[in-house]
Amino acid sequence: MISSMDFRAIRTIGWPKKYFIQICLLAIVAFVIIAPNRSAHYSYLLLVVAFWGVQHDRMSISWQRFLRLGIPLVLFPILMWQYFPPLWNEVVYWQLGSRTHLLDLDALFRAIPGNDGWMFRVIQTPRLTSYFRWIYANGFTLPVLIPVFRSFLAKDSLKMIRYSLSAHVLQFVLIFPFYLTIHVNEVWYVLGQPDGMARNLSAADAAVAVVNCFPSMHTSIAFAMLLIAWREKDQLFRWVWTLFCLSIIYSTLYLEIHWVTDVIAGIFLAFAAVKLGDWIIANARVKAFAFWSQLFPQRQISSHYDRIAQLKKS
């Protein structure tokens, strides 16, 4: 028979394994507290909060089976951010050199009452400005990368695909026609104000950095990630990601980067990207189910795929 002392020993051994992620996250918090230049590590605190309740969304699948698809999916956004920015800069220079814009909306957007977002700058403090500068600087990558990494820990390859697909993958395709045909500069540049991000841009650099404002892609990325985050079970992650993503949208107005019309268009773009992503995934899964059924007609298909087919038919 196993004594009560043996039971306590087993529980003592099992406790670190059960709470391994939380132990690692607390170690990250301790590092941020004692590390110099603490503000440079704020993204790690955001990661800690996002990962804390990941067990609520974890799939019941073995790591061996998941990693075959999970590793390529987690590497994809990392590689994209390593190699895509130079390519995007080339696209911007090509835009400016080819003069393909059909519409220059600077004068129109400036004439719309309240379109410069002055009401979002009624209260301005050095702390708020510092906060929103950090938010905006990280608002193009972290809203996507952290949920993808979180979904990796949750062993959910479908969510990894959904986050990446509804963010930059589809949004670059959807937004490029607007950037190619509509010319809108940043608010501070048009109004002759100091750069809200204090980037100290030269005239040549500013001519490249301030274009392509409509729609606001910071807004569309952040709002799309907010919409998908609300499908997670972990309430802490849902609310933290709501605050983070809304802060990104607000920062574009507070720092005089985007016009109100840019933000509104970005929200509609986010809805379109998420809905299109859902449609692509649903159709791909149903076709995969049909292909599997034809390939292995005698094998029993999991109830998970049966429910997908039934949902598609309804």
JOCOR-V154716 format. One record per residue. N is the residue number from 0. RES is the residue in three letters. SS is DSSP state (alpha for helix, beta for strand, coil for the rest). Layout:
n->N res->RES ss->SS
n->N res->RES ss->SS
This chain:
n->0 res->MET ss->coil
n->1 res->ILE ss->coil
n->2 res->SER ss->coil
n->3 res->SER ss->alpha
n->4 res->MET ss->alpha
n->5 res->ASP ss->alpha
n->6 res->PHE ss->alpha
n->7 res->ARG ss->alpha
n->8 res->ALA ss->alpha
n->9 res->ILE ss->alpha
n->10 res->ARG ss->alpha
n->11 res->THR ss->alpha
n->12 res->ILE ss->alpha
n->13 res->GLY ss->alpha
n->14 res->TRP ss->alpha
n->15 res->PRO ss->alpha
n->16 res->LYS ss->alpha
n->17 res->LYS ss->alpha
n->18 res->TYR ss->coil
n->19 res->PHE ss->alpha
n->20 res->ILE ss->alpha
n->21 res->GLN ss->alpha
n->22 res->ILE ss->alpha
n->23 res->CYS ss->alpha
n->24 res->LEU ss->alpha
n->25 res->LEU ss->alpha
n->26 res->ALA ss->alpha
n->27 res->ILE ss->alpha
n->28 res->VAL ss->alpha
n->29 res->ALA ss->alpha
n->30 res->PHE ss->alpha
n->31 res->VAL ss->alpha
n->32 res->ILE ss->alpha
n->33 res->ILE ss->alpha
n->34 res->ALA ss->coil
n->35 res->PRO ss->coil
n->36 res->ASN ss->coil
n->37 res->ARG ss->alpha
n->38 res->SER ss->alpha
n->39 res->ALA ss->alpha
n->40 res->HIS ss->alpha
n->41 res->TYR ss->alpha
n->42 res->SER ss->alpha
n->43 res->TYR ss->alpha
n->44 res->LEU ss->alpha
n->45 res->LEU ss->alpha
n->46 res->LEU ss->alpha
n->47 res->VAL ss->alpha
n->48 res->VAL ss->alpha
n->49 res->ALA ss->alpha
n->50 res->PHE ss->alpha
n->51 res->TRP ss->coil
n->52 res->GLY ss->coil
n->53 res->VAL ss->alpha
n->54 res->GLN ss->alpha
n->55 res->HIS ss->alpha
n->56 res->ASP ss->alpha
n->57 res->ARG ss->coil
n->58 res->MET ss->coil
n->59 res->SER ss->coil
n->60 res->ILE ss->coil
n->61 res->SER ss->coil
n->62 res->TRP ss->alpha
n->63 res->GLN ss->alpha
n->64 res->ARG ss->alpha
n->65 res->PHE ss->alpha
n->66 res->LEU ss->alpha
n->67 res->ARG ss->alpha
n->68 res->LEU ss->alpha
n->69 res->GLY ss->alpha
n->70 res->ILE ss->alpha
n->71 res->PRO ss->alpha
n->72 res->LEU ss->alpha
n->73 res->VAL ss->alpha
n->74 res->LEU ss->alpha
n->75 res->PHE ss->alpha
n->76 res->PRO ss->alpha
n->77 res->ILE ss->alpha
n->78 res->LEU ss->alpha
n->79 res->MET ss->alpha
n->80 res->TRP ss->alpha
n->81 res->GLN ss->alpha
n->82 res->TYR ss->alpha
n->83 res->PHE ss->alpha
n->84 res->PRO ss->alpha
n->85 res->PRO ss->alpha
n->86 res->LEU ss->alpha
n->87 res->TRP ss->alpha
n->88 res->ASN ss->alpha
n->89 res->GLU ss->alpha
n->90 res->VAL ss->alpha
n->91 res->VAL ss->alpha
n->92 res->TYR ss->alpha
n->93 res->TRP ss->alpha
n->94 res->GLN ss->alpha
n->95 res->LEU ss->alpha
n->96 res->GLY ss->alpha
n->97 res->SER ss->alpha
n->98 res->ARG ss->coil
n->99 res->THR ss->coil
n->100 res->HIS ss->coil
n->101 res->LEU ss->coil
n->102 res->LEU ss->beta
n->103 res->ASP ss->beta
n->104 res->LEU ss->coil
n->105 res->ASP ss->alpha
n->106 res->ALA ss->alpha
n->107 res->LEU ss->alpha
n->108 res->PHE ss->alpha
n->109 res->ARG ss->alpha
n->110 res->ALA ss->alpha
n->111 res->ILE ss->coil
n->112 res->PRO ss->coil
n->113 res->GLY ss->coil
n->114 res->ASN ss->coil
n->115 res->ASP ss->coil
n->116 res->GLY ss->coil
n->117 res->TRP ss->alpha
n->118 res->MET ss->alpha
n->119 res->PHE ss->alpha
n->120 res->ARG ss->alpha
n->121 res->VAL ss->coil
n->122 res->ILE ss->coil
n->123 res->GLN ss->coil
n->124 res->THR ss->coil
n->125 res->PRO ss->alpha
n->126 res->ARG ss->alpha
n->127 res->LEU ss->alpha
n->128 res->THR ss->alpha
n->129 res->SER ss->alpha
n->130 res->TYR ss->alpha
n->131 res->PHE ss->alpha
n->132 res->ARG ss->alpha
n->133 res->TRP ss->alpha
n->134 res->ILE ss->alpha
n->135 res->TYR ss->alpha
n->136 res->ALA ss->alpha
n->137 res->ASN ss->alpha
n->138 res->GLY ss->coil
n->139 res->PHE ss->coil
n->140 res->THR ss->coil
n->141 res->LEU ss->alpha
n->142 res->PRO ss->alpha
n->143 res->VAL ss->alpha
n->144 res->LEU ss->alpha
n->145 res->ILE ss->alpha
n->146 res->PRO ss->alpha
n->147 res->VAL ss->alpha
n->148 res->PHE ss->alpha
n->149 res->ARG ss->alpha
n->150 res->SER ss->alpha
n->151 res->PHE ss->alpha
n->152 res->LEU ss->alpha
n->153 res->ALA ss->coil
n->154 res->LYS ss->coil
n->155 res->ASP ss->coil
n->156 res->SER ss->alpha
n->157 res->LEU ss->alpha
n->158 res->LYS ss->alpha
n->159 res->MET ss->alpha
n->160 res->ILE ss->alpha
n->161 res->ARG ss->alpha
n->162 res->TYR ss->alpha
n->163 res->SER ss->alpha
n->164 res->LEU ss->alpha
n->165 res->SER ss->alpha
n->166 res->ALA ss->alpha
n->167 res->HIS ss->alpha
n->168 res->VAL ss->alpha
n->169 res->LEU ss->alpha
n->170 res->GLN ss->alpha
n->171 res->PHE ss->alpha
n->172 res->VAL ss->alpha
n->173 res->LEU ss->alpha
n->174 res->ILE ss->alpha
n->175 res->PHE ss->alpha
n->176 res->PRO ss->alpha
n->177 res->PHE ss->alpha
n->178 res->TYR ss->alpha
n->179 res->LEU ss->alpha
n->180 res->THR ss->alpha
n->181 res->ILE ss->beta
n->182 res->HIS ss->beta
n->183 res->VAL ss->coil
n->184 res->ASN ss->coil
n->185 res->GLU ss->coil
n->186 res->VAL ss->alpha
n->187 res->TRP ss->alpha
n->188 res->TYR ss->alpha
n->189 res->VAL ss->alpha
n->190 res->LEU ss->alpha
n->191 res->GLY ss->coil
n->192 res->GLN ss->coil
n->193 res->PRO ss->coil
n->194 res->ASP ss->coil
n->195 res->GLY ss->coil
n->196 res->MET ss->coil
n->197 res->ALA ss->coil
n->198 res->ARG ss->coil
n->199 res->ASN ss->coil
n->200 res->LEU ss->coil
n->201 res->SER ss->coil
n->202 res->ALA ss->alpha
n->203 res->ALA ss->alpha
n->204 res->ASP ss->alpha
n->205 res->ALA ss->alpha
n->206 res->ALA ss->alpha
n->207 res->VAL ss->alpha
n->208 res->ALA ss->alpha
n->209 res->VAL ss->coil
n->210 res->VAL ss->coil
n->211 res->ASN ss->coil
n->212 res->CYS ss->coil
n->213 res->PHE ss->coil
n->214 res->PRO ss->coil
n->215 res->SER ss->coil
n->216 res->MET ss->alpha
n->217 res->HIS ss->alpha
n->218 res->THR ss->alpha
n->219 res->SER ss->alpha
n->220 res->ILE ss->alpha
n->221 res->ALA ss->alpha
n->222 res->PHE ss->alpha
n->223 res->ALA ss->alpha
n->224 res->MET ss->alpha
n->225 res->LEU ss->alpha
n->226 res->LEU ss->alpha
n->227 res->ILE ss->alpha
n->228 res->ALA ss->alpha
n->229 res->TRP ss->coil
n->230 res->ARG ss->coil
n->231 res->GLU ss->coil
n->232 res->LYS ss->coil
n->233 res->ASP ss->coil
n->234 res->GLN ss->alpha
n->235 res->LEU ss->alpha
n->236 res->PHE ss->alpha
n->237 res->ARG ss->alpha
n->238 res->TRP ss->alpha
n->239 res->VAL ss->alpha
n->240 res->TRP ss->alpha
n->241 res->THR ss->alpha
n->242 res->LEU ss->alpha
n->243 res->PHE ss->alpha
n->244 res->CYS ss->alpha
n->245 res->LEU ss->alpha
n->246 res->SER ss->alpha
n->247 res->ILE ss->alpha
n->248 res->ILE ss->alpha
n->249 res->TYR ss->alpha
n->250 res->SER ss->alpha
n->251 res->THR ss->alpha
n->252 res->LEU ss->alpha
n->253 res->TYR ss->alpha
n->254 res->LEU ss->coil
n->255 res->GLU ss->coil
n->256 res->ILE ss->coil
n->257 res->HIS ss->coil
n->258 res->TRP ss->coil
n->259 res->VAL ss->alpha
n->260 res->THR ss->alpha
n->261 res->ASP ss->alpha
n->262 res->VAL ss->alpha
n->263 res->ILE ss->alpha
n->264 res->ALA ss->alpha
n->265 res->GLY ss->alpha
n->266 res->ILE ss->alpha
n->267 res->PHE ss->alpha
n->268 res->LEU ss->alpha
n->269 res->ALA ss->alpha
n->270 res->PHE ss->alpha
n->271 res->ALA ss->alpha
n->272 res->ALA ss->alpha
n->273 res->VAL ss->alpha
n->274 res->LYS ss->alpha
n->275 res->LEU ss->alpha
n->276 res->GLY ss->alpha
n->277 res->ASP ss->alpha
n->278 res->TRP ss->alpha
n->279 res->ILE ss->alpha
n->280 res->ILE ss->alpha
n->281 res->ALA ss->alpha
n->282 res->ASN ss->alpha
n->283 res->ALA ss->alpha
n->284 res->ARG ss->alpha
n->285 res->VAL ss->alpha
n->286 res->LYS ss->alpha
n->287 res->ALA ss->alpha
n->288 res->PHE ss->alpha
n->289 res->ALA ss->alpha
n->290 res->PHE ss->alpha
n->291 res->TRP ss->alpha
n->292 res->SER ss->alpha
n->293 res->GLN ss->alpha
n->294 res->LEU ss->alpha
n->295 res->PHE ss->coil
n->296 res->PRO ss->coil
n->297 res->GLN ss->coil
n->298 res->ARG ss->coil
n->299 res->GLN ss->coil
n->300 res->ILE ss->coil
n->301 res->SER ss->coil
n->302 res->SER ss->alpha
n->303 res->HIS ss->alpha
n->304 res->TYR ss->alpha
n->305 res->ASP ss->alpha
n->306 res->ARG ss->alpha
n->307 res->ILE ss->alpha
n->308 res->ALA ss->alpha
n->309 res->GLN ss->alpha
n->310 res->LEU ss->alpha
n->311 res->LYS ss->alpha
n->312 res->LYS ss->alpha
n->313 res->SER ss->coil
